[in-house]
Amino acid sequence: MISAPGVGSGLDVQSIVSQLMAVERRPLQALQTSRTALDAQISAYGRFRSSLSTFQTAIKDLKSLDAFKVYAVASTNADAVTATGTSAAATGTLDVQVNRLAQSHKQGSVSIADTGTTTLGAGGDQMTITVDGNAVALDVGGMTLSQIRSAINEADAGVTATIVSESASSHHLVLTSNETGSAKAMTLGFTGTLGTDLGMTMLNNVATLAELDSEVVIDNTYTVTRGSNNISDAVDGLTLNLKAETTAAAKLTVTRDTEAVEKSVQTFVDAYNALRTTITSLRGKELKNDSTLRGIESAIQNVFNTPPSGLTGAYEYLSQVGVSIQKDGTMKVDATALTKAIDTDFSSLANVFANDSQGYMFRLDVSLTDLLKTDGIIKSREDGIESSKKSLNTRIESMEYRLGLVEQRYRSQFNALDTMLGQMRTTSTYLTQQFG
C-alpha cells in the first residue's frame, strides 16, 4: 500500500485535493464572512449604546427645572454659614446670624477604675435607651465597662458608646446621640443597681435639651431653631449650612449661576456632536443600511424637530436661545445669544430645556431611557444579531464536519488512483522489457 500521496505514480495528490477543497470551502468562507460581519455589528451596537449613555449623562443638568435652575450663594463669612440654592430660590440677599449650633446629646458616667475587670450592676439589670420614641432594652448588668460599650454599639439604639480614659485608673462611658437636636436626645432608664454604678449625667453644658437645637436669626428679625446644622426649610429654595456661632450677621447673596448653566449647555452640545460622529461612523461601516440605527437617529431628531407646546415665555426653539443645528448635522452654541437669553427671560429658557413634560431635554431623556432599557429596541436588535450568529455557528460547524468527510473521500479516491497508476506503470515497464 502506498501511504504517501504521489509516491506510486508521481501524481500530485496534495495539490489536487487542496484545489478541490478550496472550491468546496467557498460556501463555508461565505458563512464565516457573515459571522465576522455579525461580530462587528454586535461590537458596533456596544459602542452605540455607550455613546447614547454618555449623551444621556450629559443632559442630566438640563433635564429638570431643579437641575437647570442653578443658583450660586456667596457668604461674607463662609467659615460660619454658607448656603446652596435650588430652583425655588430667588435672587437677592439675606442676613443670617448663627446664635447656636445644633449638638448631639451626650451623657457620661462616673469614674470607673478599669475597663475590663470591674463589673457594674448585677446580672439581670437592664439599661433602656430611648431615642425619638424608640426604646431599646439591654441586659448589661454584671458586665464590665468595655462589654457595656460593645453591647450598646451592637444594639443600633440611636447612640454611640465610647470610653474616655482620664488616667490608668479613671475611665468614663460616654454616650452620644447619632443625630443632633433635642428631638434626638436620649433618655436612659435602669433597673437594679446599674444606674447608680454608672451615674450617667449630661455633658453638653446646656440648661435645657432645647439648647441642643441650632438657632439662627434671619434678617435681624426671624428666629429659627432646628435640630440640624443644615436647615432646608427656613428660606424657600435655600439650604443653610451652619458651621460656627457668630456675634454679627453674615450676608448671603443669591445670584443665578450663569456660568454653570452655560457649561451644562456646552456639555450637552459636545456630547450630541460626539453621538453624531459615532452614528455617522457606524452608518458608513458596521451598521450600513441598518434600519434600527436609522430609526433611533430619527427618534432623536424628532425630539428636536418638535417644539414644546403650551409654554408661555419669550422662547420656544433651541435656536432662539443660542443652540442651533448646522448644515453638517452638528450642534453649535452661540455663547452671546445664550447669555442674552439667560438675562432676558431665564424662566422661559429653563422651560424650553427642562419643562417637566415638554422641555427638549426632558423629552430627550425619556426617549433615551426607553432606548437603553433592558427590553428596549437596542437590546432587541442585539438579541436578534446574537440569534443569527448562533444559527450561523451551527451551520458552520455542520459544514466543517461535512467538508472533513469530503476531503477524506477525495484523498482516498486520489490515493487509490495514485496506487493504480503506479501499478500500471510497473506493468508497462515489465511488458516493455519483455517485448524488448
N, C-alpha and C positions, 0 to 999 in steps of 0.2 A: 504494500500500500504506500502510495506517495503521500507524505504528510505535509510537505511544503508546497504552496501554490506555484505552479510553473516549472517544477523540477522535472516532471515527466516529459513535457513537450516544449518547454520554453514559453508556454502561454502565460501572459502577464495577468494572472487571475486577480491579484490585489487591485490593480489599476482598473480592470473591468468592473469588479464589484463596487469599487469606490465610486466610479462614474454612474453606475446604475443606481446606487443608493443616494447619490446626490440628487438625482431626478425624483426618486421615491420620497425624499425628505422635504421636498418643496411645500407640500401641504402642511407639514409639521412646522416648518420655518414660518409659514404664514400665521399659524396659531400662536407661535412664540412671539412674533412681532405684535400680534394683537394683545397678548398678555403684557408685554412691555408697555404698550400704549395705555392699558388699564392701570398699571402700576403708576405711570406718570400722571394719570388723571386723579388717582387717589392722593398722590403727593400734592398735586395742584389744589385739590379741594382742602387739604390740610392747610396750605399756605393761605388760601382764600378765607377759610374760617378764622385763622389767626388775624388776618388783616381786618376782617369785619369786627372781630372782638376788640382789636386795638382802636378802631374807629368808634365803636360804642363807648369805650372808656374815655375817649377824648371829648365826648359830648356830656359827660356826667355833670360838669359845672354849668351847663346851659339847658338841661332838660327839664328843670323845675324852677318855679319862681323863687323858692327858698335858696336853691343853689345859685341862681343867677343874680339875685339882688344882694350883692356883697357890699358890706359897709366896713369901713375902717374906723377904729376908735383910738384917738390919741389921748394920753393922760399926762397931766402936768406933774404927777407923782406916781410913776409906774411901779415904784417899789412898794407902794401902799395899795393901789387899786388900779385895775385895768378892766377892760370890757370887750366883749365880742358882740357883733350885730347879726341879726337875721333879716329876712325880707320884710319883717314887720317894723323894722327900725325906722326912725325918722332922722333926717339930718338936723344938727343943732348942737347945743351944749347943755351940760348939766353939772352941778357941783355935788360932789359926794365926799362926806366926811365919815371916816371909819372910827366910831367910838369904841367898838369892841369886836374882837374876832371870836368866831364860834370855837368852842373847845369840846374835846371828848371827855366825858365824865370819868374821873379816876377815884379809886379808893385804895388805901394802903393799910397793911396790917401793922400790928405792934412788932417790936423786935423779937426775932426768933434766934435762938443760939446757934442753930445749924440748919442745913437744908436736907440732910439725908438720914438723920438719926432720930431726932425728937419727933414724936407723933403728937398730933393736935386733935382734940376731941376724943371720942371713944367710938368703937365700932358701932355702926348703926346711925351715927349722927349724920345729918344732911345739911348741905348748903343749897339754897334755891336762888337762882339768878333770874331776875325778871327784867327784860328789855322790851320796850314798846309793846307791852301786854303779853309777851311770850315768856312763859316761865319754864325753866329747866332745873330739875331737882337732881343733885349729885350726891351719891353716897361716898363721901370723902372722909368721914370720921375715922380716926385712928391712922390716918396717912401722914407721911412727912410733908414738909413744905414743897419739895420737888415733885412728889407724887400728886399733891393737890394741884399744883400748876399744870402738870401734864393732863390731868383729868379734865380740868376746865377748858384747856385749849382743844382737847379732842371732842368736847361736847357741843361745839358750834352754838354757844349760848349767847352770841352777840357781843362778847367781850374777849379781850386777850389778856392772858396772865403772864406776868414776868416776875423775876426775883431780883430785887435791888439789894446788893450787899454793901453795907456801910463799912464793915470790917469783917475779920475772920469769925467773929462771934456775934454779929448783928446783921440779920437778914430780914427782908420785908417782902411779903407778897403784894404785888401791885396789879390791880385790875383796871383795864382801860376799855371804855366802850368803843366798839369798832366804828361808830359813826358819831359825828359831832351833834351838839344841840341838846336842849333839855328833853325833847321827845325821845331821845335815845339814851337818856340817863338810866343807870342800872339801879335796881332795888335788890338788896341782899336779905335773905332770911335764913335762919339757922335753927337746928334742933340740938338738944343736949348741950354740951359744954364747948362745942366747936366755935360758936360765935364769940364766946368770951376769950378763948385761947387765941383767936386771930385778932380780935379787937379792931375791925376794919373801920376806917374813918375817911372822909372825903379829902382829897388832896388839891382840889382845884383853886383854893383860896378865893372862893366867891361866897357871897352872903346867901344867895338862893340859887336853886337849879336853873331858874330863868336866865341867870347871867352866863349860862353856858352857850346861849344863842348869840349870834353876831348882831351888831346894831350899827346902822348907818343912818346918816341924816342927808336927805336929798334936797338940793336947792335951798338949804338952810331952813327948811320948813317941815318936811315929811320924815318922820322917824320910822324906820323899817327894821324889824327884827326877824331873823330867820335861823333855822337850825344848821345852816351850812355857810361856808365862806364863798360859795358860788351861788349867787342869787339871780335866778332867771325869771322871776315873776313879779318884780317890783317896777320895772320900766319896760314898756312894750318894745319887743324886738331886741332887748339888750340883756346880756348876762354879765353881772358884775362879779369880778374876781377879786376878793379881798385878800390882801397879803400882810398888811401891818396897820396898827392903830395910828391915827393922825390927830393932831390938835387943830388942824385947819383943813378946809375943804380942798380936794383936788378937782380940777376942772377936766371933764371928759368932753372931747369934741368929736362928734359923729359926722363923718363925711362918706359920700359914696366912693367905693374903691374902684375908680375908673380904670386904673392900671390892671387890676385883677380881671375885670370884665373883658378888656381888650386882649389880655393874654389868653383867656379862655376861648375867645372867638378865633384868635390866630391859631391856637392849638387844634381847634376843630377843623379849620380850613386846611392846615398842614396834613392832618390825618385823612381828610377827604381826598386830597391830592395824592397821598400815598396809596389810598384804596384804589383810586382811578388808575394809577400806574400798575398796580397788581392786576386789576381787571383787564387792562389793555394787553399786558404781557401774557396772561393766561388765554385770552381770546385769540391771540395770534399764534399760540403754540399748543400747549397740552389740552386746552378746552376749546379748541376751534370748533365752531358750529354747535357748541353745547347749549341746548335750549334752556337748561336750568340756570346757567350763568346769565344768559340774556334776560330771563325772567326776573332774576334778583336785581340785576342792573336797572331794569325798567321799574321795579318796585321802589327802589331808592330814588330814582329820578322823578317818579310820580309824586313823592313827598314834596320835592322842591317845586314841582310844576303846579301844585295845588295850594293856593294861598289860604291862610286861616280865614274862617268865616265867623261873623258875629262879634268881632273885636271892635272896640272903639279906640280911637287914638290917631296919631299922625301917620303911623306906618302900617303897611300890610305885607310888603315884599322884602325879602332879604336885600335886594339890590338898593332899596331905599335907605338902608342903614349901613351901607358900605360893603356888603358881601355879594359878589356877583360871579357868575359862571362865564368863563372866557370861551372864545371860539373853539379852542382845542379841548374843551370839556373840563378844564381845571378851574379851581376857585381862586379868587383873589380878594384881599381885604384892602379897602380904601380907608386907611387909618384916619384921615381927616374927616371923611363922611361919618365914620363910626363914632368918633369923638363928638362930632356935632349932634348926632342922634342921641347920644347919651345925655348931653347937656340940654337938648331941646325938649325931649319927651321920653324920659327914662322908662316910665311905666309902660308906654306903648312899645318901646324897644324890647323890654323884658317879655311882654306878652307875645310879640312876634316870634321870639325864640322859644319861650318856656311856658306859655299858657297851658294849663293842665288839661288840655283836650285838643286844642287847635294849634299850639305852638309848633314850629317846624321841628325843633329838637325833640319835643315830647312825642310827636308822631313818628319821627325817625327812630327814636329809642324803642317805641312799641314795635315797629316793623323789624328792627334788628333783633330784638328779643325773640320774636316769632321765628325769624330765620335761623337763629342759633340754638333754639331749644332742642332737647334730645329727640323729639319726634318731628322736628321741622323738616323743611324741604331739602336742606343741605344734608342732613343725616339720612333722609330717604334716598337721595341721589348717591351718597357714599355706599349705602347698603346695596343699592342696585348694582353699582360697579363691582363691589366685593362678590356679589352673587354671580355676575358674569365671569369674573376671574375664577371663581370656584368651578364653574362649569367648564371653562377653558382648561383648567388644570386637569380635570377628569378626562377630557378629550385628548390632551397632550400625553398623559400617562398611558391611555389606551393605544394611542398611535405609536408611541415609543416602543411599547411591547410588541405591536404588530410589525413594526419595522425591524425589530430584532429578529423576529421569525423570518421575515423576508430576506434579510441579509444572510441568515443561516442557510436558507434554501438556496440562494444564489451561490454561496461558497460551496455548498455540497454539489450543486449541479456542475459548476465550473471545475471543481476538483475532479469530479468524475470524468468530465470532458478531457481535462488535462491528462488524467491517467490513461484514458482510451487512446488519445493521440500519441502518447508516449509508447504505448504498446504497439500501435500501428507503425510508428517509426521504426521500432525494433524489428517488427516483421518485415518491413520494407527493406531494411538493411540486410536481413538474413536472405531474402529472396534475391536481392541484387547480387549477393556473394555466390549464391547457388547458380544463378544464370551465368555468372562470370566463370 
